[in-house]
Amino acid sequence: MSFNPKKDGWDPLPTSRTDTIRARQTPSTPQTTSPVYRLAFVDEDFMCREELRPVRLQLELLKPEMLLSERGVKSTVVIQGGARIPAPGEKPAAARNETQRRNLTAASIYYEEARKFAGLCSQHSALSGYSEFVVMTGGGPGVMEAGNRGASEVEAPSIGLNIVLPHEQAPNRYIDPELCFNFHYFAIRKMHFMMRAKAVAVFPGGFGTMDELFETLTLIQTERMDRVPVILFGAEFWNRVVNFEELADFGTIAPEDLDLISFVETAEEAWSIIAERYGVDTE
């Protein structure tokens, strides 16, 4: 029978946290104040060196994974969409001209549907103690805010995966503070979007939204992930900006690849697709 000191409540070795405190209490000398003397794992200059990139990638994968697992999150519903879409009644701050102002103002209907959809997902998530169908967004404003807001309004936790950007991307106030993560690496953030996803709902958006949509479709098409519902809100928008049928007609995708996508207009339609896929009672 093996002995596990941690599990059995006894460990003769000092923890990393203990030695971090001890190191800070070391008398100040030319040797101890040198950057070389710092413990490697608390030395920011060292941890940010180019050679440490593999370690940083691993840490960004590991930290959210550990915390989500500890919180008991088993599956998510990922909500993607434009950061520039305002809430109903708000002026679109990002509009550069009257056409953009008109388009973005009209698109506020998607903010409202994202909010409703997140509420529906979260109400069903409550039945599992918030382990299944937990709302996950990119953590920013616009449609992302709407998703976290809809969960918050039914007193459910929701996840935000933020990333450091020079503009737009600050955590919205509706994310559960203990589930609000920040990333340096887009690639690792994308992995976390997919690792627990049982459905991906995509609202009108820009480059970032398109990036997440097509990466999801590629992973499913190539069978690098299980087939999950990919739900596009706003058929008129999507068929204007992406000619999916032409891709199939031209031959660059198979006709059956079009079946990977479902178009909806309302939160209720979207939830019914998820409920049917997973045998969830909609009553």
Secondary structure by P-SEA (a helix, b strand, c coil): cccccccccccccccaaaaaaaaaaccccccccccccccccccccccccccaaaaaaaaaacaaaaaaaaacccccbbbbbbcccccccccccccccaaaaaaaaaaaaaaaaaaaaaaaaaaaaaaacccccccccccccaaaaaaaaaaaaacccccccccccccccccccccccccccccccaaaaaaaacccccbbbbccccaaaaaaaaaaaaaaaaccccccccccccaaaaaaacaaaaaaaaccccccccccbbbbccaaaaaaaaaaacccccc
